[in-house]
């Protein structure tokens, strides 16, 4: 058994992840947890070249923009993104929002669109 401490995500106050991002990951996936207030500003649009991504909202609500379309993030629903889907959390509509993000690998394949 191993227990993994929580680490803050750089440049994302309120977001954190478990485990380490190394060349030899313990598991073939990445799990992060985020919690934001109503003051959260939109993140930059981005996509992943190889990773699939899953958002699972635990509480609150928000808007996830996927390929230019608003998708409501709400409890009891899971949002699955394919590689190359351009996405970003646009805003928090019912705060606080808390959600889990699962990436299909620990490969850093994020491409930010400026």
Biopython code that builds the backbone (N, CA, C, O; Angstrom):
import numpy as np
from Bio.PDB.StructureBuilder import StructureBuilder

atoms = [
    (1, "UNK", "N", (0.838, -1.177, 0.000)),
    (1, "UNK", "CA", (0.000, 0.000, 0.000)),
    (1, "UNK", "C", (0.882, 1.238, 0.000)),
    (1, "UNK", "O", (1.964, 1.252, 0.586)),
    (2, "UNK", "N", (0.395, 2.278, -0.671)),
    (2, "UNK", "CA", (1.052, 3.578, -0.634)),
    (2, "UNK", "C", (0.001, 4.651, -0.410)),
    (2, "UNK", "O", (-1.118, 4.557, -0.914)),
    (3, "UNK", "N", (0.370, 5.666, 0.349)),
    (3, "UNK", "CA", (-0.512, 6.801, 0.581)),
    (3, "UNK", "C", (0.150, 8.015, -0.060)),
    (3, "UNK", "O", (1.343, 8.256, 0.126)),
    (4, "UNK", "N", (-0.630, 8.769, -0.810)),
    (4, "UNK", "CA", (-0.082, 9.897, -1.546)),
    (4, "UNK", "C", (-0.546, 11.217, -0.950)),
    (4, "UNK", "O", (-1.747, 11.432, -0.785)),
    (5, "UNK", "N", (0.383, 12.096, -0.628)),
    (5, "UNK", "CA", (-0.005, 13.401, -0.096)),
    (5, "UNK", "C", (-0.547, 14.301, -1.209)),
    (5, "UNK", "O", (-0.328, 14.068, -2.398)),
    (6, "UNK", "N", (-1.239, 15.302, -0.785)),
    (6, "UNK", "CA", (-1.805, 16.279, -1.697)),
    (6, "UNK", "C", (-0.752, 17.346, -1.996)),
    (6, "UNK", "O", (-0.061, 17.807, -1.087)),
    (7, "UNK", "N", (-0.626, 17.743, -3.278)),
    (7, "UNK", "CA", (0.305, 18.791, -3.708)),
    (7, "UNK", "C", (-0.484, 19.910, -4.386)),
    (7, "UNK", "O", (-1.373, 19.631, -5.191)),
    (8, "UNK", "N", (-0.176, 21.174, -4.075)),
    (8, "UNK", "CA", (-0.876, 22.256, -4.772)),
    (8, "UNK", "C", (-0.432, 22.320, -6.233)),
    (8, "UNK", "O", (0.727, 22.059, -6.555)),
    (9, "UNK", "N", (-1.379, 22.673, -7.113)),
    (9, "UNK", "CA", (-1.049, 22.847, -8.527)),
    (9, "UNK", "C", (-0.502, 24.255, -8.720)),
    (9, "UNK", "O", (-1.104, 25.231, -8.272)),
    (10, "UNK", "N", (0.632, 24.352, -9.382)),
    (10, "UNK", "CA", (1.263, 25.635, -9.622)),
    (10, "UNK", "C", (0.336, 26.536, -10.435)),
    (10, "UNK", "O", (-0.261, 26.095, -11.417)),
    (11, "UNK", "N", (0.222, 27.774, -10.032)),
    (11, "UNK", "CA", (-0.572, 28.807, -10.720)),
    (11, "UNK", "C", (-2.073, 28.540, -10.695)),
    (11, "UNK", "O", (-2.811, 29.162, -11.459)),
    (12, "UNK", "N", (-2.546, 27.634, -9.841)),
    (12, "UNK", "CA", (-3.988, 27.368, -9.730)),
    (12, "UNK", "C", (-4.361, 27.280, -8.259)),
    (12, "UNK", "O", (-4.479, 26.183, -7.715)),
    (13, "UNK", "N", (-4.548, 28.425, -7.609)),
    (13, "UNK", "CA", (-4.935, 28.377, -6.195)),
    (13, "UNK", "C", (-6.219, 27.569, -6.019)),
    (13, "UNK", "O", (-7.183, 27.767, -6.759)),
    (14, "UNK", "N", (-6.237, 26.683, -5.065)),
    (14, "UNK", "CA", (-7.410, 25.858, -4.803)),
    (14, "UNK", "C", (-7.389, 24.522, -5.512)),
    (14, "UNK", "O", (-8.233, 23.671, -5.230)),
    (15, "UNK", "N", (-6.449, 24.308, -6.427)),
    (15, "UNK", "CA", (-6.362, 23.035, -7.139)),
    (15, "UNK", "C", (-5.180, 22.241, -6.588)),
    (15, "UNK", "O", (-4.166, 22.811, -6.186)),
    (16, "UNK", "N", (-5.324, 20.944, -6.576)),
    (16, "UNK", "CA", (-4.235, 20.100, -6.098)),
    (16, "UNK", "C", (-4.290, 18.753, -6.796)),
    (16, "UNK", "O", (-5.280, 18.415, -7.446)),
    (17, "UNK", "N", (-3.206, 17.981, -6.652)),
    (17, "UNK", "CA", (-3.137, 16.663, -7.255)),
    (17, "UNK", "C", (-2.489, 15.698, -6.273)),
    (17, "UNK", "O", (-1.878, 16.103, -5.284)),
    (18, "UNK", "N", (-2.636, 14.421, -6.572)),
    (18, "UNK", "CA", (-2.051, 13.374, -5.741)),
    (18, "UNK", "C", (-0.994, 12.631, -6.545)),
    (18, "UNK", "O", (-1.137, 12.469, -7.757)),
    (19, "UNK", "N", (0.057, 12.183, -5.884)),
    (19, "UNK", "CA", (1.091, 11.417, -6.559)),
    (19, "UNK", "C", (2.124, 12.329, -7.182)),
    (19, "UNK", "O", (2.180, 13.522, -6.882)),
    (20, "UNK", "N", (2.923, 11.773, -8.033)),
    (20, "UNK", "CA", (4.005, 12.511, -8.677)),
    (20, "UNK", "C", (3.939, 12.329, -10.184)),
    (20, "UNK", "O", (3.515, 11.282, -10.673)),
    (21, "UNK", "N", (4.354, 13.336, -10.905)),
    (21, "UNK", "CA", (4.458, 13.243, -12.364)),
    (21, "UNK", "C", (5.921, 12.947, -12.683)),
    (21, "UNK", "O", (6.763, 13.845, -12.687)),
    (22, "UNK", "N", (6.202, 11.696, -12.945)),
    (22, "UNK", "CA", (7.569, 11.282, -13.232)),
    (22, "UNK", "C", (7.579, 10.435, -14.496)),
    (22, "UNK", "O", (6.529, 10.104, -15.044)),
    (23, "UNK", "N", (8.765, 10.093, -14.944)),
    (23, "UNK", "CA", (8.895, 9.249, -16.132)),
    (23, "UNK", "C", (8.419, 7.823, -15.884)),
    (23, "UNK", "O", (8.112, 7.097, -16.830)),
    (24, "UNK", "N", (8.357, 7.419, -14.620)),
    (24, "UNK", "CA", (7.902, 6.081, -14.289)),
    (24, "UNK", "C", (6.723, 6.184, -13.326)),
    (24, "UNK", "O", (6.877, 5.981, -12.121)),
    (25, "UNK", "N", (5.549, 6.499, -13.863)),
    (25, "UNK", "CA", (4.397, 6.683, -12.976)),
    (25, "UNK", "C", (3.958, 5.388, -12.325)),
    (25, "UNK", "O", (4.107, 4.302, -12.886)),
    (26, "UNK", "N", (3.416, 5.527, -11.132)),
    (26, "UNK", "CA", (2.887, 4.374, -10.421)),
    (26, "UNK", "C", (1.651, 3.841, -11.122)),
    (26, "UNK", "O", (1.448, 2.630, -11.208)),
    (27, "UNK", "N", (0.831, 4.747, -11.621)),
    (27, "UNK", "CA", (-0.396, 4.374, -12.333)),
    (27, "UNK", "C", (-0.379, 5.055, -13.700)),
    (27, "UNK", "O", (0.265, 6.091, -13.866)),
    (28, "UNK", "N", (-1.073, 4.491, -14.670)),
    (28, "UNK", "CA", (-1.044, 5.069, -16.015)),
    (28, "UNK", "C", (-1.997, 6.249, -16.185)),
    (28, "UNK", "O", (-2.267, 6.655, -17.315)),
    (29, "UNK", "N", (-2.508, 6.805, -15.100)),
    (29, "UNK", "CA", (-3.435, 7.923, -15.207)),
    (29, "UNK", "C", (-3.085, 8.974, -14.160)),
    (29, "UNK", "O", (-2.280, 8.729, -13.261)),
    (30, "UNK", "N", (-3.698, 10.142, -14.289)),
    (30, "UNK", "CA", (-3.482, 11.248, -13.372)),
    (30, "UNK", "C", (-4.826, 11.670, -12.796)),
    (30, "UNK", "O", (-5.814, 11.748, -13.526)),
    (31, "UNK", "N", (-4.873, 11.940, -11.505)),
    (31, "UNK", "CA", (-6.091, 12.408, -10.855)),
    (31, "UNK", "C", (-5.788, 13.707, -10.123)),
    (31, "UNK", "O", (-4.829, 13.792, -9.356)),
    (32, "UNK", "N", (-6.615, 14.718, -10.367)),
    (32, "UNK", "CA", (-6.508, 16.005, -9.677)),
    (32, "UNK", "C", (-7.871, 16.359, -9.102)),
    (32, "UNK", "O", (-8.902, 15.890, -9.583)),
    (33, "UNK", "N", (-7.861, 17.190, -8.069)),
    (33, "UNK", "CA", (-9.090, 17.696, -7.481)),
    (33, "UNK", "C", (-8.980, 19.212, -7.462)),
    (33, "UNK", "O", (-7.934, 19.756, -7.109)),
    (34, "UNK", "N", (-10.060, 19.902, -7.842)),
    (34, "UNK", "CA", (-10.060, 21.366, -7.847)),
    (34, "UNK", "C", (-11.274, 21.874, -7.097)),
    (34, "UNK", "O", (-12.337, 21.253, -7.119)),
    (35, "UNK", "N", (-11.110, 23.001, -6.436)),
    (35, "UNK", "CA", (-12.212, 23.658, -5.744)),
    (35, "UNK", "C", (-12.027, 25.153, -5.930)),
    (35, "UNK", "O", (-10.965, 25.692, -5.619)),
    (36, "UNK", "N", (-13.067, 25.834, -6.441)),
    (36, "UNK", "CA", (-12.957, 27.255, -6.729)),
    (36, "UNK", "C", (-14.182, 28.013, -6.257)),
    (36, "UNK", "O", (-15.283, 27.468, -6.187)),
    (37, "UNK", "N", (-13.968, 29.292, -5.933)),
    (37, "UNK", "CA", (-15.052, 30.176, -5.529)),
    (37, "UNK", "C", (-15.642, 30.850, -6.763)),
    (37, "UNK", "O", (-15.196, 30.615, -7.886)),
    (38, "UNK", "N", (-16.630, 31.672, -6.543)),
    (38, "UNK", "CA", (-17.293, 32.403, -7.635)),
    (38, "UNK", "C", (-16.320, 33.365, -8.325)),
    (38, "UNK", "O", (-16.546, 33.753, -9.472)),
    (39, "UNK", "N", (-15.242, 33.753, -7.638)),
    (39, "UNK", "CA", (-14.269, 34.704, -8.191)),
    (39, "UNK", "C", (-13.346, 34.095, -9.234)),
    (39, "UNK", "O", (-12.556, 34.810, -9.852)),
    (40, "UNK", "N", (-13.433, 32.796, -9.437)),
    (40, "UNK", "CA", (-12.520, 32.119, -10.366)),
    (40, "UNK", "C", (-12.642, 32.711, -11.763)),
    (40, "UNK", "O", (-13.737, 32.822, -12.314)),
    (41, "UNK", "N", (-11.501, 33.088, -12.322)),
    (41, "UNK", "CA", (-11.481, 33.605, -13.691)),
    (41, "UNK", "C", (-11.266, 32.475, -14.674)),
    (41, "UNK", "O", (-10.772, 31.419, -14.280)),
    (42, "UNK", "N", (-11.613, 32.652, -15.927)),
    (42, "UNK", "CA", (-11.464, 31.556, -16.886)),
    (42, "UNK", "C", (-9.995, 31.168, -17.076)),
    (42, "UNK", "O", (-9.101, 32.015, -17.065)),
    (43, "UNK", "N", (-9.779, 29.878, -17.248)),
    (43, "UNK", "CA", (-8.431, 29.414, -17.574)),
    (43, "UNK", "C", (-8.228, 29.585, -19.079)),
    (43, "UNK", "O", (-9.179, 29.858, -19.812)),
    (44, "UNK", "N", (-7.013, 29.427, -19.526)),
    (44, "UNK", "CA", (-6.742, 29.563, -20.962)),
    (44, "UNK", "C", (-7.231, 28.330, -21.708)),
    (44, "UNK", "O", (-7.085, 27.211, -21.217)),
    (45, "UNK", "N", (-7.808, 28.523, -22.886)),
    (45, "UNK", "CA", (-8.196, 27.374, -23.700)),
    (45, "UNK", "C", (-6.973, 26.497, -23.976)),
    (45, "UNK", "O", (-5.869, 26.997, -24.189)),
    (46, "UNK", "N", (-7.192, 25.196, -23.966)),
    (46, "UNK", "CA", (-6.099, 24.263, -24.227)),
    (46, "UNK", "C", (-6.668, 22.937, -24.722)),
    (46, "UNK", "O", (-7.878, 22.713, -24.705)),
    (47, "UNK", "N", (-5.773, 22.077, -25.157)),
    (47, "UNK", "CA", (-6.166, 20.726, -25.549)),
    (47, "UNK", "C", (-5.023, 19.791, -25.213)),
    (47, "UNK", "O", (-3.921, 20.230, -24.884)),
    (48, "UNK", "N", (-5.291, 18.520, -25.297)),
    (48, "UNK", "CA", (-4.282, 17.496, -25.038)),
    (48, "UNK", "C", (-4.133, 16.672, -26.309)),
    (48, "UNK", "O", (-5.129, 16.261, -26.905)),
    (49, "UNK", "N", (-2.914, 16.431, -26.720)),
    (49, "UNK", "CA", (-2.669, 15.743, -27.989)),
    (49, "UNK", "C", (-2.922, 14.240, -27.909)),
    (49, "UNK", "O", (-3.267, 13.620, -28.915)),
    (50, "UNK", "N", (-2.755, 13.648, -26.730)),
    (50, "UNK", "CA", (-2.926, 12.189, -26.588)),
    (50, "UNK", "C", (-3.914, 11.805, -25.490)),
    (50, "UNK", "O", (-4.592, 10.782, -25.589)),
    (51, "UNK", "N", (-3.992, 12.619, -24.454)),
    (51, "UNK", "CA", (-4.803, 12.269, -23.291)),
    (51, "UNK", "C", (-6.295, 12.461, -23.519)),
    (51, "UNK", "O", (-6.724, 13.429, -24.146)),
    (52, "UNK", "N", (-7.077, 11.520, -23.000)),
    (52, "UNK", "CA", (-8.495, 11.731, -22.795)),
    (52, "UNK", "C", (-8.612, 12.377, -21.404)),
    (52, "UNK", "O", (-7.734, 12.218, -20.555)),
    (53, "UNK", "N", (-9.702, 13.099, -21.196)),
    (53, "UNK", "CA", (-9.873, 13.795, -19.925)),
    (53, "UNK", "C", (-11.309, 13.618, -19.453)),
    (53, "UNK", "O", (-12.248, 13.659, -20.248)),
    (54, "UNK", "N", (-11.464, 13.421, -18.152)),
    (54, "UNK", "CA", (-12.782, 13.253, -17.557)),
    (54, "UNK", "C", (-12.931, 14.272, -16.431)),
    (54, "UNK", "O", (-12.042, 14.421, -15.594)),
    (55, "UNK", "N", (-14.065, 14.970, -16.421)),
    (55, "UNK", "CA", (-14.435, 15.873, -15.334)),
    (55, "UNK", "C", (-15.602, 15.239, -14.585)),
    (55, "UNK", "O", (-16.587, 14.823, -15.194)),
    (56, "UNK", "N", (-15.486, 15.169, -13.269)),
    (56, "UNK", "CA", (-16.554, 14.640, -12.431)),
    (56, "UNK", "C", (-16.819, 15.672, -11.332)),
    (56, "UNK", "O", (-16.025, 15.814, -10.402)),
    (57, "UNK", "N", (-17.935, 16.388, -11.445)),
    (57, "UNK", "CA", (-18.261, 17.449, -10.497)),
    (57, "UNK", "C", (-18.874, 16.847, -9.243)),
    (57, "UNK", "O", (-19.806, 16.046, -9.313)),
    (58, "UNK", "N", (-18.339, 17.245, -8.096)),
    (58, "UNK", "CA", (-18.815, 16.753, -6.807)),
    (58, "UNK", "C", (-19.833, 17.695, -6.180)),
    (58, "UNK", "O", (-20.812, 17.256, -5.577)),
    (59, "UNK", "N", (-19.591, 19.007, -6.329)),
    (59, "UNK", "CA", (-20.523, 19.994, -5.784)),
    (59, "UNK", "C", (-20.390, 21.298, -6.554)),
    (59, "UNK", "O", (-19.370, 21.554, -7.195)),
    (60, "UNK", "N", (-21.435, 22.122, -6.485)),
    (60, "UNK", "CA", (-21.448, 23.386, -7.198)),
    (60, "UNK", "C", (-21.735, 23.184, -8.678)),
    (60, "UNK", "O", (-22.065, 22.081, -9.116)),
    (61, "UNK", "N", (-21.605, 24.253, -9.434)),
    (61, "UNK", "CA", (-21.802, 24.185, -10.882)),
    (61, "UNK", "C", (-20.873, 25.171, -11.564)),
    (61, "UNK", "O", (-20.436, 26.157, -10.970)),
    (62, "UNK", "N", (-20.582, 24.885, -12.816)),
    (62, "UNK", "CA", (-19.751, 25.765, -13.616)),
    (62, "UNK", "C", (-20.002, 25.523, -15.088)),
    (62, "UNK", "O", (-20.795, 24.665, -15.474)),
    (63, "UNK", "N", (-19.311, 26.295, -15.894)),
    (63, "UNK", "CA", (-19.403, 26.157, -17.348)),
    (63, "UNK", "C", (-18.049, 25.709, -17.872)),
    (63, "UNK", "O", (-17.045, 26.395, -17.682)),
    (64, "UNK", "N", (-18.024, 24.570, -18.526)),
    (64, "UNK", "CA", (-16.844, 24.064, -19.212)),
    (64, "UNK", "C", (-17.064, 24.335, -20.696)),
    (64, "UNK", "O", (-18.032, 23.846, -21.278)),
    (65, "UNK", "N", (-16.188, 25.098, -21.301)),
    (65, "UNK", "CA", (-16.300, 25.381, -22.728)),
    (65, "UNK", "C", (-15.540, 24.281, -23.469)),
    (65, "UNK", "O", (-14.346, 24.091, -23.241)),
    (66, "UNK", "N", (-16.230, 23.557, -24.356)),
    (66, "UNK", "CA", (-15.630, 22.469, -25.119)),
    (66, "UNK", "C", (-15.860, 22.742, -26.600)),
    (66, "UNK", "O", (-16.998, 22.737, -27.070)),
    (67, "UNK", "N", (-14.785, 22.977, -27.323)),
    (67, "UNK", "CA", (-14.855, 23.257, -28.766)),
    (67, "UNK", "C", (-15.844, 24.381, -29.065)),
    (67, "UNK", "O", (-16.598, 24.321, -30.035)),
    (68, "UNK", "N", (-15.825, 25.419, -28.201)),
    (68, "UNK", "CA", (-16.676, 26.584, -28.415)),
    (68, "UNK", "C", (-18.091, 26.453, -27.903)),
    (68, "UNK", "O", (-18.879, 27.389, -28.040)),
    (69, "UNK", "N", (-18.441, 25.317, -27.315)),
    (69, "UNK", "CA", (-19.794, 25.088, -26.811)),
    (69, "UNK", "C", (-19.783, 25.042, -25.277)),
    (69, "UNK", "O", (-18.943, 24.362, -24.688)),
    (70, "UNK", "N", (-20.716, 25.765, -24.624)),
    (70, "UNK", "CA", (-20.783, 25.694, -23.159)),
    (70, "UNK", "C", (-21.402, 24.374, -22.699)),
    (70, "UNK", "O", (-22.432, 23.945, -23.219)),
    (71, "UNK", "N", (-20.774, 23.749, -21.738)),
    (71, "UNK", "CA", (-21.273, 22.509, -21.151)),
    (71, "UNK", "C", (-21.386, 22.757, -19.648)),
    (71, "UNK", "O", (-20.420, 23.188, -19.018)),
    (72, "UNK", "N", (-22.547, 22.491, -19.074)),
    (72, "UNK", "CA", (-22.740, 22.709, -17.639)),
    (72, "UNK", "C", (-22.065, 21.585, -16.859)),
    (72, "UNK", "O", (-22.313, 20.403, -17.095)),
    (73, "UNK", "N", (-21.212, 21.983, -15.931)),
    (73, "UNK", "CA", (-20.583, 21.038, -15.006)),
    (73, "UNK", "C", (-21.469, 20.983, -13.774)),
    (73, "UNK", "O", (-21.626, 21.988, -13.081)),
    (74, "UNK", "N", (-22.056, 19.816, -13.489)),
    (74, "UNK", "CA", (-22.921, 19.696, -12.327)),
    (74, "UNK", "C", (-22.768, 18.313, -11.723)),
    (74, "UNK", "O", (-22.369, 17.366, -12.402)),
    (75, "UNK", "N", (-23.090, 18.205, -10.434)),
    (75, "UNK", "CA", (-22.976, 16.898, -9.778)),
    (75, "UNK", "C", (-23.827, 15.851, -10.487)),
    (75, "UNK", "O", (-24.838, 16.162, -11.116)),
    (76, "UNK", "N", (-23.395, 14.632, -10.369)),
    (76, "UNK", "CA", (-24.092, 13.479, -10.944)),
    (76, "UNK", "C", (-23.880, 13.320, -12.437)),
    (76, "UNK", "O", (-24.462, 12.420, -13.043)),
    (77, "UNK", "N", (-23.061, 14.170, -13.050)),
    (77, "UNK", "CA", (-22.746, 14.007, -14.469)),
    (77, "UNK", "C", (-21.239, 14.000, -14.664)),
    (77, "UNK", "O", (-20.504, 14.708, -13.975)),
    (78, "UNK", "N", (-20.802, 13.205, -15.593)),
    (78, "UNK", "CA", (-19.396, 13.104, -15.936)),
    (78, "UNK", "C", (-19.234, 13.624, -17.358)),
    (78, "UNK", "O", (-20.048, 13.319, -18.230)),
    (79, "UNK", "N", (-18.189, 14.408, -17.594)),
    (79, "UNK", "CA", (-17.905, 14.942, -18.925)),
    (79, "UNK", "C", (-16.621, 14.293, -19.420)),
    (79, "UNK", "O", (-15.585, 14.380, -18.760)),
    (80, "UNK", "N", (-16.682, 13.648, -20.569)),
    (80, "UNK", "CA", (-15.529, 12.963, -21.152)),
    (80, "UNK", "C", (-15.060, 13.731, -22.381)),
    (80, "UNK", "O", (-15.858, 14.035, -23.267)),
    (81, "UNK", "N", (-13.767, 14.044, -22.438)),
    (81, "UNK", "CA", (-13.182, 14.741, -23.581)),
    (81, "UNK", "C", (-12.192, 13.834, -24.291)),
    (81, "UNK", "O", (-11.438, 13.095, -23.658)),
    (82, "UNK", "N", (-12.208, 13.902, -25.585)),
    (82, "UNK", "CA", (-11.259, 13.161, -26.418)),
    (82, "UNK", "C", (-9.997, 14.003, -26.622)),
    (82, "UNK", "O", (-10.035, 15.214, -26.405)),
    (83, "UNK", "N", (-8.886, 13.396, -27.032)),
    (83, "UNK", "CA", (-7.717, 14.189, -27.392)),
    (83, "UNK", "C", (-8.107, 15.228, -28.456)),
    (83, "UNK", "O", (-8.951, 14.975, -29.316)),
    (84, "UNK", "N", (-7.477, 16.383, -28.373)),
    (84, "UNK", "CA", (-7.654, 17.499, -29.305)),
    (84, "UNK", "C", (-8.947, 18.278, -29.111)),
    (84, "UNK", "O", (-9.188, 19.231, -29.852)),
    (85, "UNK", "N", (-9.800, 17.912, -28.135)),
    (85, "UNK", "CA", (-10.952, 18.745, -27.799)),
    (85, "UNK", "C", (-10.431, 19.991, -27.086)),
    (85, "UNK", "O", (-9.797, 19.887, -26.036)),
    (86, "UNK", "N", (-10.695, 21.157, -27.648)),
    (86, "UNK", "CA", (-10.260, 22.414, -27.033)),
    (86, "UNK", "C", (-11.239, 22.718, -25.894)),
    (86, "UNK", "O", (-12.453, 22.716, -26.092)),
    (87, "UNK", "N", (-10.697, 22.977, -24.701)),
    (87, "UNK", "CA", (-11.554, 23.153, -23.540)),
    (87, "UNK", "C", (-10.939, 24.075, -22.509)),
    (87, "UNK", "O", (-9.728, 24.297, -22.487)),
    (88, "UNK", "N", (-11.808, 24.613, -21.648)),
    (88, "UNK", "CA", (-11.380, 25.396, -20.497)),
    (88, "UNK", "C", (-12.578, 25.628, -19.587)),
    (88, "UNK", "O", (-13.718, 25.700, -20.046)),
    (89, "UNK", "N", (-12.305, 25.744, -18.293)),
    (89, "UNK", "CA", (-13.358, 26.089, -17.349)),
    (89, "UNK", "C", (-13.583, 27.587, -17.514)),
    (89, "UNK", "O", (-12.708, 28.403, -17.225)),
    (90, "UNK", "N", (-14.777, 27.923, -17.986)),
    (90, "UNK", "CA", (-15.096, 29.310, -18.322)),
    (90, "UNK", "C", (-15.480, 30.123, -17.092)),
    (90, "UNK", "O", (-14.992, 31.237, -16.897)),
    (91, "UNK", "N", (-16.364, 29.557, -16.255)),
    (91, "UNK", "CA", (-16.759, 30.285, -15.051)),
    (91, "UNK", "C", (-17.451, 29.349, -14.062)),
    (91, "UNK", "O", (-17.916, 28.264, -14.410)),
    (92, "UNK", "N", (-17.496, 29.817, -12.819)),
    (92, "UNK", "CA", (-18.204, 29.134, -11.749)),
    (92, "UNK", "C", (-19.569, 29.798, -11.638)),
    (92, "UNK", "O", (-19.654, 31.016, -11.482)),
    (93, "UNK", "N", (-20.639, 29.007, -11.716)),
    (93, "UNK", "CA", (-21.984, 29.572, -11.637)),
    (93, "UNK", "C", (-22.656, 29.320, -10.294)),
    (93, "UNK", "O", (-23.529, 30.090, -9.891)),
    (94, "UNK", "N", (-22.270, 28.265, -9.600)),
    (94, "UNK", "CA", (-22.754, 28.005, -8.240)),
    (94, "UNK", "C", (-21.559, 27.576, -7.405)),
    (94, "UNK", "O", (-21.036, 26.473, -7.564)),
    (95, "UNK", "N", (-21.134, 28.462, -6.516)),
    (95, "UNK", "CA", (-19.901, 28.244, -5.772)),
    (95, "UNK", "C", (-20.189, 27.724, -4.369)),
    (95, "UNK", "O", (-21.277, 27.917, -3.827)),
    (96, "UNK", "N", (-19.192, 27.063, -3.796)),
    (96, "UNK", "CA", (-17.945, 26.669, -4.454)),
    (96, "UNK", "C", (-18.175, 25.470, -5.364)),
    (96, "UNK", "O", (-19.069, 24.655, -5.134)),
    (97, "UNK", "N", (-17.357, 25.383, -6.390)),
    (97, "UNK", "CA", (-17.402, 24.201, -7.248)),
    (97, "UNK", "C", (-16.223, 23.315, -6.854)),
    (97, "UNK", "O", (-15.121, 23.803, -6.606)),
    (98, "UNK", "N", (-16.468, 22.025, -6.802)),
    (98, "UNK", "CA", (-15.403, 21.059, -6.520)),
    (98, "UNK", "C", (-15.556, 19.937, -7.532)),
    (98, "UNK", "O", (-16.634, 19.363, -7.683)),
    (99, "UNK", "N", (-14.453, 19.628, -8.230)),
    (99, "UNK", "CA", (-14.514, 18.566, -9.231)),
    (99, "UNK", "C", (-13.215, 17.792, -9.298)),
    (99, "UNK", "O", (-12.153, 18.268, -8.896)),
    (100, "UNK", "N", (-13.337, 16.588, -9.817)),
    (100, "UNK", "CA", (-12.198, 15.702, -10.030)),
    (100, "UNK", "C", (-11.879, 15.704, -11.518)),
    (100, "UNK", "O", (-12.784, 15.668, -12.352)),
    (101, "UNK", "N", (-10.595, 15.746, -11.850)),
    (101, "UNK", "CA", (-10.144, 15.651, -13.239)),
    (101, "UNK", "C", (-9.261, 14.413, -13.358)),
    (101, "UNK", "O", (-8.312, 14.239, -12.594)),
    (102, "UNK", "N", (-9.585, 13.559, -14.322)),
    (102, "UNK", "CA", (-8.783, 12.358, -14.563)),
    (102, "UNK", "C", (-8.236, 12.446, -15.979)),
    (102, "UNK", "O", (-8.994, 12.593, -16.938)),
    (103, "UNK", "N", (-6.919, 12.354, -16.106)),
    (103, "UNK", "CA", (-6.263, 12.286, -17.418)),
    (103, "UNK", "C", (-5.862, 10.841, -17.668)),
    (103, "UNK", "O", (-5.489, 10.126, -16.737)),
    (104, "UNK", "N", (-5.937, 10.409, -18.924)),
    (104, "UNK", "CA", (-5.697, 9.004, -19.244)),
    (104, "UNK", "C", (-4.236, 8.588, -19.141)),
    (104, "UNK", "O", (-3.930, 7.399, -19.228)),
    (105, "UNK", "N", (-3.328, 9.543, -18.956)),
    (105, "UNK", "CA", (-1.928, 9.195, -18.713)),
    (105, "UNK", "C", (-1.281, 10.307, -17.899)),
    (105, "UNK", "O", (-1.918, 11.318, -17.603)),
    (106, "UNK", "N", (-0.039, 10.125, -17.546)),
    (106, "UNK", "CA", (0.697, 11.172, -16.846)),
    (106, "UNK", "C", (1.628, 11.916, -17.799)),
    (106, "UNK", "O", (2.518, 12.646, -17.362)),
    (107, "UNK", "N", (1.421, 11.729, -19.091)),
    (107, "UNK", "CA", (2.203, 12.437, -20.091)),
    (107, "UNK", "C", (1.710, 13.876, -20.174)),
    (107, "UNK", "O", (0.511, 14.112, -20.327)),
    (108, "UNK", "N", (2.614, 14.830, -20.074)),
    (108, "UNK", "CA", (2.223, 16.236, -20.172)),
    (108, "UNK", "C", (2.109, 16.598, -21.654)),
    (108, "UNK", "O", (3.097, 16.955, -22.295)),
    (109, "UNK", "N", (0.900, 16.499, -22.182)),
    (109, "UNK", "CA", (0.666, 16.777, -23.599)),
    (109, "UNK", "C", (-0.249, 17.981, -23.790)),
    (109, "UNK", "O", (-0.876, 18.131, -24.839)),
    (110, "UNK", "N", (-0.322, 18.833, -22.778)),
    (110, "UNK", "CA", (-1.199, 20.010, -22.809)),
    (110, "UNK", "C", (-0.629, 21.070, -23.738)),
    (110, "UNK", "O", (0.548, 21.420, -23.654)),
    (111, "UNK", "N", (-1.481, 21.578, -24.627)),
    (111, "UNK", "CA", (-1.115, 22.658, -25.537)),
    (111, "UNK", "C", (-2.040, 23.832, -25.243)),
    (111, "UNK", "O", (-3.250, 23.739, -25.451)),
    (112, "UNK", "N", (-1.477, 24.936, -24.760)),
    (112, "UNK", "CA", (-2.250, 26.125, -24.416)),
    (112, "UNK", "C", (-2.397, 27.002, -25.658)),
    (112, "UNK", "O", (-1.441, 27.220, -26.402)),
    (113, "UNK", "N", (-3.615, 27.497, -25.862)),
    (113, "UNK", "CA", (-3.904, 28.359, -26.997)),
    (113, "UNK", "C", (-3.966, 29.787, -26.459)),
    (113, "UNK", "O", (-4.801, 30.107, -25.613)),
    (114, "UNK", "N", (-3.077, 30.636, -26.956)),
    (114, "UNK", "CA", (-3.057, 32.047, -26.491)),
    (114, "UNK", "C", (-3.930, 32.930, -27.332)),
    (114, "UNK", "O", (-4.022, 34.131, -27.077)),
]
sb = StructureBuilder()
sb.init_structure("model")
sb.init_model(0)
sb.init_chain("A")
sb.init_seg("    ")
for serial, (resi, resn, name, xyz) in enumerate(atoms, 1):
    if name == "N":
        sb.init_residue(resn, " ", resi, " ")
    sb.init_atom(name, np.array(xyz, "f"), 0.0, 1.0, " ", f" {name:<3s}", serial, name[0])
structure = sb.get_structure()
